Each structure stands twice: as structure tokens, then as C-alpha cells.
Amino acid sequence: MTTLLESYVAGHWFRSPDEGEPLLDASTGEEVARISASGLDYAAMVTHAREVGGPAARALTFHQRAKLLKQLAQHLNEHKPELYDLSLHTGATTRDTVVDVDGGIGTLFSYASKGVRELPNDTIVFDGALETLGKQGTFVGQHIYTSRPGVTVQINAFNFPVWGMLEKLAPAFLGGLPTIVKPASQTAYLTERAVRLIIASGILPPGALQLVSGRAGSLLDELGVHDSVAFTGSAHTAGILRRHPTVLDAGVHLGVEADSLNCSVLGPDVTTSDPEFDLFVQGVVTEMTVKAGQKCTAIRRVIVPSSVAQSVSEAIAERLAKIRVGDPRDPQVRMGALASIGQRDEVLKAVEALRAGAELVFGDPSQPIGDARGAFVPPLLLRAHPGATQPHEVEPFGPVSTVLTYESLDEAVALAARGRGSLAGSVITHSPEVARHLVLGLAPWHGRILVLDRDDAGESTGHGSPLPMLVHGGPGRAGGGEELGGVRGVLGHLQRTAIQASPDLLTAITGRWAPGSTRITPQQHPFRYSLAELEIGHSISTAARTVTLADIEHFAEFTGDTFYAHTDAAAATRNPLLRGIVAHGYLVVSLAAGLFVDPAPGPVLANFGVDGLRFLTPVKAGDAISVQLTVKQLTPRHSAGYGEVRWDALVTNQHGEPVATYDVLTLVAKEAR
């Protein structure tokens, strides 16, 4: 009996009462599952996300959320085989499934790592430095990011049923938002299986993830201010979403990744005997055949110098001829079927439109492949006629690319720009001048650009591979949205707010000591306290240390830093900024450490860095420096017996003038040692 896919609603699996619509195997046409959202309570889903999932996620710090993402990635890693088996029904080869399944799991791992390394163990993220708003320092401002009390709805395309979900889920959950997933129907059975694995694990808080198997129905009608929709799909559907009343009038944020006529440009410096030529051809063939060209980042336009166009076409055709197309269950097959018969028909229709301005130079659209019920299309390469408009207007979402030619770099840029905005572009060249010219010309039209040559090819992930640490999105036709990009993807889910307050109240609000806020003088040196005992504002003011000329000379000789400002009195006197011998900045920092450090063993385990170091006033022989050291921020590490302490260090001279400012970062034991 065929399985009817279920939705996950308000903590329970929901099965629609009707028989649903059939979902077919892409290669054999056999029924895999049925899908229906009939009777689904969309309002209950949104309410559950808002009242249960959101509060549960926001109660966790960024580090705690990151830890759950890591556990989730590990759990899915253990269950990859069943996802791989089910992925065969989508027409995906093993190589294709690695991109989808492993790529999605890798994104979870990446965000788990970044959440711990680049976000605080808190629910607030600081944006920029403190702003002094008054002359006396009693009125200050600080931009912060906080989680919105909203819901994110992701509406995904059919081509990446696992990665498409996980790449949106990771930054949203890290940002404290619950997610409702609406996958494309054709491959929803794979998304449903992945969601079942996630729910069964019990790793995510209740309400953090829900699933719509079937039509979105009235889901968007239930959204409002603070809610967001992340859409991947056609420009036509994106246009419908942009006109939805909740987007126009209710404050719903819409992010779109839509059609994209991505290009790859071969530099005029590259000859047929250069390694870059082979890299270019290999890249085009890979993008045409991975996922049968059903990638939003695939190369649709192959832009090459007219002098090598014939050689490029022949080289691509030669490689394509070796690609075996068929049922991905056959280990010899390197390119599988399109996702559905409907998708195949759309691609063939697009090819016919392209042929009005181009000739077919490789492949036969009428070629019979595999099971007659399968959605097969062979790789098809076209070469555009001079001045053809179709390659810049028609996106064949399949294994199809078109070769276009240029005479100058400016013409190559102009051709790329005619796509009106793309997710990804690539430039293959070994010339620094060509690389700069093309990249600066292409950048306004692309969200990401790969510059490929013999030097980076060994580590390059390729033209069409979105990476979690880099922005995925593009301007214009590509939708104008942005996803991923490391922490940028998280911040996009948060609300940035400018806080104006006194230093004391700002410290209380943010949990980070603000300059001008009250300092607390503890009974012991702050280095005697464990992380559990330290308080924000704990401070020590040191005795003064007079810097001598002998100190400066010794430091210069000992370190080898004999820059004239520290060793040549006559030359230093002519320096308009210094007017004489001055102490090395790092000598000042070293002497400052000697003033504030408590040398005996204790809770302080290590100094692991200095942030924001600035030298403000030159220190000359005879000046006396002192330090005020204040606990600025406390960050426990959940996975260790210690945490991070950020100290505000202010070094002043005998006149009270700031000599240097910086943050000292130490690792401190959680409990007394």
C-alpha cells in the first residue's frame, strides 16, 4: 500500500483524510508515495510555533542552540543510508545525493561551530562599538541584536529536499526562531523522512520544527509582524508571494531565491594548452550533469573568447559524450533523471525557446533513455547566434548550457549583466589583471563569484556549491535575497535595536560592562576569583610604573625592534607625531601586564588574546603609566571546566591621559582551584 505523507503539526503527526496526489519515481514512473495537506490546521501550526517553539528556542543561549545543531548533525549522519536509499526515487545519483544530504548535514556542523566560536554564550549580539552620546559620558548608545518573537516559514524547491531544509533551519534556529517547512511536492517524501528522523531524535525543543506535506493553503495568511518567509523557486511564484497581503501590509519579511542565469567566463589569457582551459571545461560539464542540471547555481551561459569558442564547444562535447545517463540505481550511470515528467517537459520547452537564437552542438532531445516512463533528458549544449537574446532570458532548469562569445572584457561583462542578476558566476583565468577587471565588472550582478586557476583548483569546491560560510543569494532576477554567509545568516533573523541609556543601565541590560559604568573594587585581586565568583565591573587600579630610557633601549635590543622612533633621537625629533624618542607600544602593553597580573597560580589559566588594541598617546622616557583593569564580560563554556573573561584595560599616563586601550581575553576556571 502506498504511503500517504504526513505533516507534523503542533507536536503530532497528521494524516490527511483523502487519498492524496501520487508522487512518482523520476526514473521508472512508479508510485513512491502520495501527498495531501487536506484538513491541516495552519493556524494551529503557527500558534504552536509562536507559543511553544519560539519561547523554548529563545530560552537557550547561542551556544546552547549550537550544541543542539551539532547533536542533530551527528544524529542525521548516523541515518544517512536510509536517506540515500530514498533519494534514488528523485532521480539522484550517489554523487547528487552527497551534495544534498551530506551538504545539508555539513551545513548543520558548520553553523554549530560558528555559533560557539563567533557568537556569545548569551541571547544578545553586539553590533559595533559603544557610541558616546554626551560630553560627560553619562549618555551612551549601543546597537544590539535580539531574537524576534516570530516564526520562519521555508518554502523549498524540489531539487534539494534535504539541504534546502537544513540550510534554512540552521541559521534560523541559531537565531532563536521556530521553523515551519513546506517542501516541494515532487520530492517531499525525502524531506518528510528527514523531518521524522529529527523529530524522533528529540534533540530540538518542542515546536522548533513543523512540516507541511502538501499545499501551503492558508499558511501565509496566519503570519504577521516578526514572521518571515524564505522562498526558493521560480520568479513567477516569487512574484505571487511578493504580492501577498501579509507581505505587503502585515510586516512579513520575504526572502527570495529565484531564477538565475549563472555564467562562467573564460579569460582571454587562457589558451587550449593551459590548465585553466581544462578546469573551465570540467566545470561546465560538472554543472550541467550534477543533479541533471537541476541546480539554481548551475552554469547556464558559457561565455568565452570568440577565438577559442569552437575548441571550447568541442572539448565540452567530448566530455559530455562520456556521461552515461539513466536510472541512478545503475552504478555506471553518472547522470540521473529530472525530478518529474512535468519538469522534463518544462526543460524541453525551454530548449526549443533557446534554439530560436542558438544551434544545438551536442545532444539530441528526442533521444530515448531508460524507462519510457522516466523523466530523462540528455545533456544538451547550444551555441548562441550573434546578438541572440534568448540565452539571457530563458532558464532551462536541466542539463543545458549555451556557449556565447565575446571580443573584449567589457563585452564579456556586458553579456553577463544581461542575465539581470545571478546567484553565482565564475571567472577562469591566471591573469591578475583579467581577474580584477572581470570580477569588479561582474560583482554588482552576482551574489558569489568563483575565481579559478591552477593555484586554487586543488581545493576549490566548484562553481555551483553554496558554502555555509559564504552568502547564498543574488540580486535582480535571482531574487535579491541572502541566505547562509556564516553568522550573517543568523543576524538576518534577528532584530537590530539601538539602545540609548546611562552606562550603568546599559551594562545591566546587555550584561557587558560599558565604559563609564560603576566599577566594583573586590576584596581580593580579581585574578583570585573563579568564573563563578567574578562579577561584571570587578576592577583593579594599579600603582604607577615610570618608563625609563633604559627600558626602551633594552626592549629594542632584546626584541630586535630598532625602529628609529625608539633608538634615534635626532630622527625621532623630526617626526611630527612623536617629537622625540618614544616607548614601543608593545613595551607599554608588556609593562601594563606586569602592573595588573597577579602571578600566583589560581583560577586564571591562560591569556588567549587581545582585542581592539589602540595606542592613543605616545609614552616617553620619564612618563609614569598605570592600568585600570575591569571585568567586561563573562562567557562560560558549556563543554569545559572554564570560561572566557573579557577585561577592559585602560592604560593612562601621569596626566590621566589614555595611553592605550584594549580588551584582554583570559580563560578562567569555573570553580576555585
Secondary structure, 3 states (H helix, E strand, C coil): CCEECCEEECCEEECCCCCCEEEECCCCCCEEEEECCCCCCHHHHHHHHHHHHHHHHHCCCHHHHHHHHHHHHHHHHHCHHHHHHHHHHHCCCHHHHHHHHHHHHHHHHHHHHHHHHHCCCCCCEEEEEEEECCCCCCCEEEEEEEECCCCEEEECCCCCCCHHHHHHHHHHHHCCCCEEEECCHHHHHHHHHHHHHHHHHCCCCCCCEEECCCCCCCHHHHCCCCCEEEEECCHHHHHHHHCCHHHHHCCCEEEEECCCCCEEEECCCCCCCCHHHHHHHHHHHHHHHHHHHCCCCCCCEEEEEHHHHHHHHHHHHHHHCCCCECCCCCCCCCECCCCCHHHHHHHHHHHHHHCCCEEEEECCCCCCCCCCCCCCCCCEEEEECCCCCHHHCCCCCCCEEEEEEECCHHHHHHHHHCCCCEEEEEEECCCHHHHHHHHHHHHHHEEEEEEECCCCCCCCCCCCCCCCCCEEECCHHHCCCEEECCHHHHHCCEEEEEEEECHHHHHHHHCCCCCCCCCECCCCCHHHCCCCCCCCCEEEECCCEECCHHHHHHHHHHHCCCCHHHHCHHHHHHCCCCCCCCCCHHHHHHHHHHHHCCCCCCCEEEEEEEEEEEECCCCCCCCEEEEEEEEEEEEECCCCCEEEEEEEEEEECCCCCEEEEEEEEEEEECCCC
